[in-house]
Each structure stands twice: as structure tokens, then as C-alpha cells.
Amino acid sequence: MTVVRGPGAPGPEVLSGSAVLSGPAVLSGPAVLSGPAVVPEPTRLRLGDQARVASVGIRSRPLRAGLSALGIAIGVAAIVAVLGLSSSSQAGLLAEIDRLGTNLLTATNGQSFSGTTAELPLVAPARISRIPGVEQVAQVGAVSDAKVYRSPMIPSVTTNALQVQATSLNLLPVVATSMAQGRWLNSATVNEPVTVLGATAARRMGIDRVFAGQRVWLGNQWFYVVGILNPAQLSSSIDTSALVGYPAAERYLNYSSIVQGQETIGPPTTVYVRAATDRVNAVQSVLAQTANPEASNEVDVSQPSDALTARAAARGAFNSLFLGLGAVALIVGAVGVANIMIISVLERRSEIGLRRALGATGSQIRVQFLSEAVVLALLGGAVGVLAGVLATVVYAHAKNWEVVIPVQAWAGGIGSAMLIGALAGLLPAVRAARLSPTEALRTV
């Protein structure tokens, strides 16, 4: 054995390096090892190795893992589909509003102080047309005494909520609708017993096409059907009406009024006004006073596009309900993931003990099972996003909507899946990390 003394005066003998004793050796003084004992640090797993270790449980039991991830997939799919369909629906409705225009205003007869139905003056359309910024004016008058029937054999109480309205010839461009079949009224037919049916009126009477000699029973009088309208999105009353010319309404349906002792065509009940886009608010502010200067409070003024915008907002109001259902599905999925991870820890005690005996630390075991839970939830989230996107695309194309999938839909779905996986796997991972090697190896 090589003995090295320190510099200077004699001192304790120090062993330099490893000493090999060929026989009994006697140290003349206390032996001091040159350096402290070094315990090797545990090797850190690389990210790729950690991912492979985390996927062991999933790959070894794919059916059970898939069923556990199904709840998360359903929840994420519900979230993505709800937000995607809502956004696509609103985009389609707003595009329809832009196509129809937001510059349509209506002035209708309201109620008087006594509670009876008021009347618009006969000259109301002419007055309104003089308002600066007004581009087009059309009018209709409801013939309250006339009902719409398929034939005179229909019971009088079965009105199907349909009505007869006299109309001006320029109605279609003002309310932004068109003919689905047949032809519109003209200067000749406006005086004759002919009618054009709104889309809803034709459907309720079972009329889906126009042919020569087709008739309907209006106010105890046969009227020939010459056309069917497409739906009028900005005026639902047009859809449920049989439209006739003002002269025909006066002649065949007794739609008239007495003005200064003389009988004349009955007053309008609704005036449709197209204003310049930049003058809509200005026209709306004076529309009631212009239509009826003597009793402006008896005139109801509205902007039909506001109703469509409110409908778009109402569709979005149901999002919270369906998102809540998606959240419930996510919670159910989280319980499933937590359950499978707890069972996995119990089944793999021998694996945990063996890894700990080979030098794995508690934090590495904890990260392994936590990563496995996150990977499982992430796979479910990815499947859910794809399913939600597919459902949105199919339904939007069926409705001819633009496909809109907000970023928060798929990003929120993936993020919520990862969060659910982390929360669900936290307790099983902590329990696995707390297992001591000896306790875990007892099951081997």
C-alpha cells in the first residue's frame, strides 16, 4: 500500500487512490479517504423516451383506453360542433341580411287611444315618398273581410291563418323577394280576379305548381292563381297572404273606404320603404309623423332586418345550454380516465417496483402516469375535434351556409382535453410515485 504523507510535518496518513492489500496491513494512523463518496445522479429521460414510456399502458390495453377516451371525444365533439354550427348559422343569416339589405323600413297601422285598430291615411304612401333619402315605396292593404280557402267546401273556421292583401305592383323589389312559379301581377291582371300566393299560403293549401285554370276561393269569389312567391324573409305577412291588385280588391272584395263622401280604394295597412343606406336613421325618425301627421302615435315603425339580427343572437343564446351538455360529457370522460389510471397503477405495481429498484425516482414515476393520462385525453380530444368539424361541415353544406369554425372551438377542445387529462391523472400519478420499491415488488 502506498502511503503518502502531507507536506511538512508528519501528519495523518492519507490513502491516495485505491489501495490493494496483499496481506494484513496496519495503518500507523487514522486513514482518511481522499474525497467524499459520490452517489450517481438518476438519469433523466429524454422527451421521446418519456413519450414511449407514457404510451406503454395505452398500447398494451388499446380497447380499454379507447373506451375511456370516448367520453372526452364526445364532449369535445359537442363543443366544437355547437360553436361551429352556431357560427356558421349566424354567418349564413348575416349574409342573408346583407343580401336583403338593412335599409327596409315599414310603417303599419297601430292602435288608437280607444284600443281599436287605427287606419293609415290614403295619402300616407305619397307623403312618405317625399321624405329625403327615400328610394322606393310599396304598399299592401289587408282585406279583413275576405278569407282564403282551397275551395268553397272548406269549413269557414279552417282559415289556416291566411289572409288576403291588396298590393301595389312594385312590391317584389321593395321587399326583396321573387317569383318561384308563374308570373307577377301586371297592369292588366291587377283589375281581374287573379291572385299570387305567398310561399306559406301555397304550401298550406297544398298548391306546389301553377297551371292554367287553377283557382282558389277568396271572399266568396273564385280567383285564378297566376303565381307563387319565394319566401319573403323581411315580411312574413307576405308569405301567408293571397295577393291581389287594389282595383280587383275594390271591385270583387269590396275593399274600399269613404273619403269626403266618395267611395275610394281602401287605405293601406303596411307601407314598405326603401331608404338610402346612409339615411335610414334619418328616415326612420320622421316616418311616423310623415305617414300620419295628426296621430303619429298610431303608426308603428320598424326595421325588419332588426328581427333577423335578433334571431341570429337568439340562436347564439342556446350555445350555453349545449356547451353545458358538452362539459358534462367531458366530466364523464375525466372520471373514466381517472378510473382507468387508478386501475392501471394497481395492475402495474410490479412494473413500478422494478423501475424504482433500477433507479427510477418518484418524480419519474409520477411524470410517467401523469403523461399517460394526458396522452389518453389528448387522443380523445383530437378525435372529438375531427368529429365536431366533420359534423359542422356536413350540416353547413346541407344548409348552404359558409363553414365557420372559430379558433376557440378546436383550440378550446384540445386545451380542455389536456386539462381534463392532467386533473384526472394527478391522483393516480401521486399514488404511484409514493409506492416504495419493496412494497411494490411484493406483488412480483
For each residue, the residues with C-beta under 8 A, 3 or more apart:
1: 15 19 20 21 25
2: 16 19
3: 13 14 15
4: 13 14 15 16
5: 10 11 13 14
6: 11 12 14
7:
8: 11
9:
10: 5
11: 5 6 8 29
12: 6 29 30 31 32
13: 3 4 5 27 28 29 30 31 32
14: 3 4 5 6 31 32 34
15: 1 3 4 19 31 32 33 34
16: 2 4 34
17: 34
18:
19: 1 2 15
20: 1
21: 1 24 25
22:
23:
24: 21
25: 1 21
26:
27: 13 30 31
28: 13
29: 11 12 13
30: 12 13 27
31: 12 13 14 15 27
32: 12 13 14 15
33: 15 36 37
34: 14 15 16 17
35: 38
36: 33
37: 33
38: 35
39:
40:
41:
42: 359 360 361 364
43: 359
44:
45: 49 50 53 364
46: 49 50
47: 50 51
48: 51 52
49: 45 46 52 53
50: 45 46 47 53 54 367 368 371
51: 47 48 54 55 371 375
52: 48 49 55 56
53: 45 49 50 56 368 371
54: 50 51 57 58 368 371 372 374 375
55: 51 52 58 59 372 375
56: 52 53 59 60 372
57: 54 60 61 65 344 348 372
58: 54 55 61 62 65 372 375 376 379
59: 55 56 62
60: 56 57
61: 57 58 64 65 344
62: 58 59 65 66
63: 66 67
64: 61 67 68 340
65: 57 58 61 62 68 69 340 376 379
66: 62 63 69 70
67: 63 64 70 336
68: 64 65 71 333 336 337 339 340 376 380
69: 65 66 72 73 333 336 337 376 377 379 380 383
70: 66 67 73 74 333 336 380
71: 68 74 75 329 330 332 333 334 335 336 337 380
72: 69 75 76 329 330 333 334 336 337 377 380 381 384 417 420 421
73: 69 70 76 77 333 380 381 383 384 387
74: 70 71 77 78 329 333 384
75: 71 72 78 79 326 327 328 329 330 331 332 333 384 416
76: 72 73 79 80 326 330 380 381 383 384 385 388 413 414 416 417
77: 73 74 80 81 383 384 385 387 388 391 413
78: 74 75 81 82 322 323 325 326 329 384 388
79: 75 76 82 83 323 326 327 330 384 388 409 412 413 416
80: 76 77 83 84 384 385 387 388 389 392 405 409 410 413
81: 77 78 84 85 387 388 391 392
82: 78 79 85 86 319 322 323 326
83: 79 80 86 87 319 323 405 406 408 409 412
84: 80 81 87 88 388 389 391 392 396 403 404 405 406 409
85: 81 82 88 89 391 392 395 396
86: 82 83 89 90 315 316 318 319
87: 83 84 90 91 404 405 406 409
88: 84 85 91 92 392 395 396 399 401 402 403 404 405
89: 85 86 92 93 312 315 399 401
90: 86 87 93 94 312 315 316
91: 87 88 94 95 401 402 404
92: 88 89 95 96 396 399 400 401 402
93: 89 90 96 97 308 311 312 315
94: 90 91 97 98 309 312
95: 91 92 98 99 402
96: 92 93 99 100 233 308
97: 93 94 100 102 305 308 309
98: 94 95 101 102
99: 95 96 176
100: 96 97 104 176 233 234 305 308
101: 98 104 176 274 277 305
102: 97 98 277 280 303 305
103: 274 275 276 277 280
104: 100 101 174 175 176 234 272 273 274 303 304 305
105: 272 273 274 275 280 283 284 287 301 302 303
106: 235 270 271 272 273 301 302 303 304
107: 120 124 128 270 271 273 287 288 291 299 300 301
108: 120 269 270 271 299 300 302
109: 117 118 119 120 267 269 270 298 299 300
110: 118 297 298 299 300
111: 115 116 117 118 298
112: 115 116 117 118 295 298
113:
114:
115: 111 112
116: 111 112
117: 109 111 112
118: 109 110 111 112 292 295 298 299
119: 109 257 267
120: 107 108 109 124 267 268 269 271 291 292 299
121: 124 127 267 291 292
122: 257 259 264 265 267 268
123: 126 127
124: 107 120 121 127 128 267 268 271 290 291 292
125: 128 129 137 139 168 268 271
126: 123 129 130
127: 121 123 124 130 131 290 291
128: 107 124 125 131 134 137 271 273 287 290 291
129: 125 126 134 137
130: 126 127 134 290
131: 127 128 134 275 283 286 287 290
132: 279 282
133: 275 276 279 280 282 283
134: 128 129 130 131 137 273 274 275 276 283
135: 274 275 276
136: 170 173 174 272 273 274
137: 125 128 129 134 174 271 272 273 274
138: 167 168 170 171 174 175 271 272
139: 125 167 168 268 270 271 272
140: 165 166 167 168 171 237 238 241 243 268 269 270 272
141: 165 166 167 246 249 255 265 266 267 268 269 270
142: 163 164 165 269 270
143: 146 163 164 165 166 219 244 249 253 255 266
144: 163
145: 219 253 254
146: 143 164 218 219 253 255
147: 156 159 162 163 164 218 219
148: 159 160 162 163 164 201 205 216 217 218 242
149: 152 154 158 159 216 217 218
150: 154 205 206 207 216 217
151: 154 216 217
152: 149 217 220
153:
154: 149 150 151 158 217
155: 158
156: 147 159
157:
158: 149 154 155
159: 147 148 149 156 162
160: 148 201 204 205
161: 240
162: 147 148 159 201 204 205 240 241 242
163: 142 143 144 147 148 237 240 241 242
164: 142 143 146 147 148 195 218 219 241 242 244 249 253
165: 140 141 142 143 237 238 241 242 243 244 269
166: 140 141 143 243 244 245 246 248 249 250 253 255 265 266
167: 138 139 140 141 171 185 243 244 245 246
168: 125 138 139 140 171 246
169: 184 185 186 187 190 245
170: 136 138 173 174
171: 138 140 167 168 174 175 238 243 272
172: 175 177 178 179 184 229
173: 136 170 176
174: 104 136 137 138 170 171 272 273 274
175: 104 138 171 172 232 234 235 238 272
176: 99 100 101 104 173 232 233 234
177: 172 229 230 231 232 233 235 238
178: 172 229 230
179: 172 182 183 184 196 227 228 229 230
180: 199 227 228 229 230
181: 209 210 227 228
182: 179 196 210 225 226 227 228
183: 179 186 226 227
184: 169 172 179 196 227
185: 167 169 189 190 194 196 226 243 244 245
186: 169 183 189 190
187: 169 190
188: 191 192
189: 185 186 192 194 226 245
190: 169 185 186 187 245 246 247 248
191: 188 245 247 248 251
192: 188 189 224 245 248
193: 221 222 223 224 244 248 252
194: 185 189 223 224 225 226 244 245 248
195: 164 216 218 223 224 225 226 242 243 244
196: 179 182 184 185 225 226 227 228 229 242 243
197: 201 202 205 207 216 225 227 228 229 241 242 243
198: 201 202 228 229 232 238 239 240 241 242 243
199: 180 202 203 228 229 230 231 232 239
200: 203 204 231 236 239 240
201: 148 160 162 197 198 204 205 239 240 241 242
202: 197 198 199 205 207 208 228
203: 199 200 206 207 208
204: 160 162 200 201
205: 148 150 160 162 197 201 202 216
206: 150 203
207: 150 197 202 203 210 214 216 225 228
208: 202 203
209: 181 228
210: 181 182 207 214 225 226 227 228
211: 214
212:
213: 224
214: 207 210 211 224 225
215: 222 223 224 225
216: 148 149 150 151 195 197 205 207 222 223 225 242
217: 148 149 150 151 152 154 220 221 222 223
218: 146 147 148 149 164 195 221 222 223 242 244 253
219: 143 145 146 147 164 252 253
220: 152 217
221: 193 217 218 252 253
222: 193 215 216 217 218
223: 193 194 195 215 216 217 218 242 244 252
224: 192 193 194 195 213 214 215
225: 182 194 195 196 197 207 210 214 215 216 228
226: 182 183 185 189 194 195 196 210
227: 179 180 181 182 183 184 196 197 210
228: 179 180 181 182 196 197 198 199 202 207 209 210 225
229: 172 177 178 179 180 196 197 198 199 232 238 239 243
230: 177 178 179 180 199
231: 177 199 200 239
232: 175 176 177 198 199 229 235 236 238 239
233: 96 100 176 177 308
234: 100 104 175 176 304 305 308
235: 106 175 177 232 238 239 270 272 304
236: 200 232 239 240
237: 140 163 165 240 241 270
238: 140 165 171 175 177 198 229 232 235 241 243
239: 198 199 200 201 229 231 232 235 236
240: 161 162 163 198 200 201 236 237
241: 140 162 163 164 165 197 198 201 237 238
242: 148 162 163 164 165 195 196 197 198 201 216 218 223
243: 140 165 166 167 171 185 195 196 197 198 229 238
244: 143 164 165 166 167 185 193 194 195 218 223 248 249 252 253
245: 166 167 169 185 189 190 191 192 194 248 249
246: 141 166 167 168 190 249 250 255 265
247: 190 191 250 251 265
248: 166 190 191 192 193 194 244 245 251 252 253
249: 141 143 164 166 244 245 246 252 253 255 265 266
250: 166 246 247 253 254 255 256 265 266
251: 191 247 248
252: 193 219 221 223 244 248 249
253: 143 145 146 164 166 218 219 221 244 248 249 250
254: 145 250
255: 141 143 146 166 246 249 250 265 266
256: 250 263 264 265 266
257: 119 122 263 264 265 266 267
258: 261 262 263 264
259: 122 262 264
260:
261: 258
262: 258 259
263: 256 257 258
264: 122 256 257 258 259
265: 122 141 166 246 247 249 250 255 256 257
266: 141 143 166 249 250 255 256 257
267: 109 119 120 121 122 124 141 257
268: 120 122 124 125 139 140 141 271
269: 108 109 120 140 141 142 165
270: 106 107 108 109 139 140 141 142 235 237
271: 106 107 108 120 124 125 128 137 138 139 268 291
272: 104 105 106 136 137 138 139 140 171 174 175 235
273: 104 105 106 107 128 134 136 137 174 283 287
274: 101 103 104 105 134 135 136 137 174
275: 103 105 131 133 134 135 279 280 283 284
276: 103 133 134 135 279 280 283
277: 101 102 103 280
278:
279: 132 133 275 276 282 283
280: 102 103 105 133 275 276 277 283 284 303
281: 284 285
282: 132 133 279 285 286
283: 105 131 133 134 273 275 276 279 280 286 287
284: 105 275 280 281 287 301 303
285: 281 282
286: 131 282 283 289 290
287: 105 107 128 131 273 283 284 290 291 299 301
288: 107 291 292 296 297 299 300 301
289: 286 292 293 296
290: 124 127 128 130 131 286 287 293
291: 107 120 121 124 127 128 271 287 288 296 299
292: 118 120 121 124 288 289 295 296 298 299
293: 289 290 296
294:
295: 112 118 292 298 299
296: 288 289 291 292 293 299
297: 110 288
298: 109 110 111 112 118 292 295
299: 107 108 109 110 118 120 287 288 291 292 295 296
300: 107 108 109 110 288
301: 105 106 107 284 287 288
302: 105 106 108 306 307
303: 102 104 105 106 280 284 306
304: 104 106 234 235 307 308
305: 97 100 101 102 104 234 308 309
306: 302 303 309 310
307: 302 304 310 311
308: 93 96 97 100 233 234 304 305 311 312
309: 94 97 305 306 312 313
310: 306 307 313 314
311: 93 307 308 314 315
312: 89 90 93 94 308 309 315 316
313: 309 310 316 317
314: 310 311 317 318
315: 86 89 90 93 311 312 318
316: 86 90 312 313 319
317: 313 314 320
318: 86 314 315 321 322
319: 82 83 86 316 322 323
320: 317 323 324
321: 318 324 325
322: 78 82 318 319 325 326
323: 78 79 82 83 319 320 326 327
324: 320 321 327 328
325: 78 321 322 328 329
326: 75 76 78 79 82 322 323 329 330
327: 75 79 323 324 330 331
328: 75 324 325 331 332
329: 71 72 74 75 78 325 326 332 333
330: 71 72 75 76 79 326 327 333 334 416 417 420
331: 75 327 328 334 335 420
332: 71 75 328 329 335 336
333: 68 69 70 71 72 73 74 75 329 330 336 337 377 380 420
334: 71 72 330 331 337 338 377 420 421 423 424
335: 71 331 332 338 339 424
336: 67 68 69 70 71 72 332 333 339 340
337: 68 69 71 72 333 334 340 341 373 376 377 420 421 424 425
338: 334 335 341 342 373 424 425 427 428
339: 68 335 336 342 343
340: 64 65 68 336 337 343 344 376
341: 337 338 344 345 369 372 373 424 425 428 429
342: 338 339 345 346 427 428 431
343: 339 340 346 347
344: 57 61 340 341 347 348 369 372 428
345: 341 342 348 349 352 369 428 431 432
346: 342 343 349
347: 343 344
348: 57 344 345 351 352
349: 345 346 352 353 435 440 443
350: 353 354 440 441 443 444
351: 348 354 355
352: 345 348 349 355 356 365 432 435 440
353: 349 350 356 357 435 437 438 439 440 441 442 443 444
354: 350 351 357 358 440 441 444
355: 351 352 358 360 364 365
356: 352 353 359 360 362 365 435 436 437 440
357: 353 354 437 441
358: 354 355
359: 42 43 356
360: 42 355 356 364 365
361: 42 364 365
362: 356 365 366 433 434
363: 366 367 433
364: 42 45 355 360 361 367 368
365: 352 355 356 360 361 362 368 369 429 432 433 435
366: 362 363 369 370 429 430 432 433
367: 50 363 364 370 371 429
368: 50 53 54 364 365 371 372 429 432
369: 341 344 345 365 366 372 373 425 428 429 432 433
370: 366 367 373 374 422 425 426 429
371: 50 51 53 54 367 368 374 375
372: 54 55 56 57 58 341 344 368 369 375 376 425
373: 337 338 341 369 370 376 377 421 422 424 425 426 428 429
374: 54 370 371 377 378 418 421 422 425
375: 51 54 55 58 371 372 378 379 421
376: 58 65 68 69 337 340 372 373 379 380 421 425
377: 69 72 333 334 337 373 374 380 381 417 418 420 421 422 424 425
378: 374 375 381 382 414 417 418 421
379: 58 65 69 375 376 382 383
380: 68 69 70 71 72 73 76 333 376 377 383 384 417
381: 72 73 76 377 378 384 385 413 414 416 417 418
382: 378 379 385 386 414 417
383: 69 73 76 77 379 380 386 387
384: 72 73 74 75 76 77 78 79 80 380 381 387 388 413 417
385: 76 77 80 381 382 388 389 410 413 414
386: 382 383 389 390
387: 73 77 80 81 383 384 390 391
388: 76 77 78 79 80 81 84 384 385 391 392 409 410 413
389: 80 84 385 386 392 393 405 410
390: 386 387 393 394
391: 77 81 84 85 387 388 394 395
392: 80 81 84 85 88 388 389 395 396 403 405
393: 389 390 396 397 403
394: 390 391 397 398
395: 85 88 391 392 398 399
396: 84 85 88 92 392 393 399 401 402 403 404
397: 393 394 400 401 403
398: 394 395
399: 88 89 92 395 396
400: 92 397
401: 88 89 91 92 396 397 404
402: 88 91 92 95 396
403: 84 88 392 393 396 397
404: 84 87 88 91 396 401
405: 80 83 84 87 88 389 392 409 410
406: 83 84 87 409
407: 410 411
408: 83 411 412
409: 79 80 83 84 87 388 405 406 412 413
410: 80 385 388 389 405 407 413 414
411: 407 408 414 415
412: 79 83 408 409 415 416
413: 76 77 79 80 381 384 385 388 409 410 416 417
414: 76 378 381 382 385 410 411 417 418
415: 411 412 418 419
416: 75 76 79 330 381 412 413 419 420
417: 72 76 330 377 378 380 381 382 384 413 414 420 421
418: 374 377 378 381 414 415 421 422
419: 415 416 422 423
420: 72 330 331 333 334 337 377 416 417 423 424
421: 72 334 337 373 374 375 376 377 378 417 418 424 425
422: 370 373 374 377 418 419 425 426
423: 334 419 420 426
424: 334 335 337 338 341 373 377 420 421
425: 337 338 341 369 370 372 373 374 376 377 421 422 428 429
426: 370 373 422 423 429 430
427: 338 342 430 431
428: 338 341 342 344 345 369 373 425 431 432
429: 341 365 366 367 368 369 370 373 425 426 432 433
430: 366 426 427 433 434
431: 342 345 427 428 434 435
432: 345 352 365 366 368 369 428 429 435
433: 362 363 365 366 369 429 430
434: 362 430 431
435: 349 352 353 356 365 431 432 439 440
436: 356 439 440
437: 353 356 357 440 441
438: 353 441 442
439: 353 435 436 442
440: 349 350 352 353 354 356 435 436 437 443
441: 350 353 354 357 437 438 444
442: 353 438 439
443: 349 350 353 440
444: 350 353 354 441
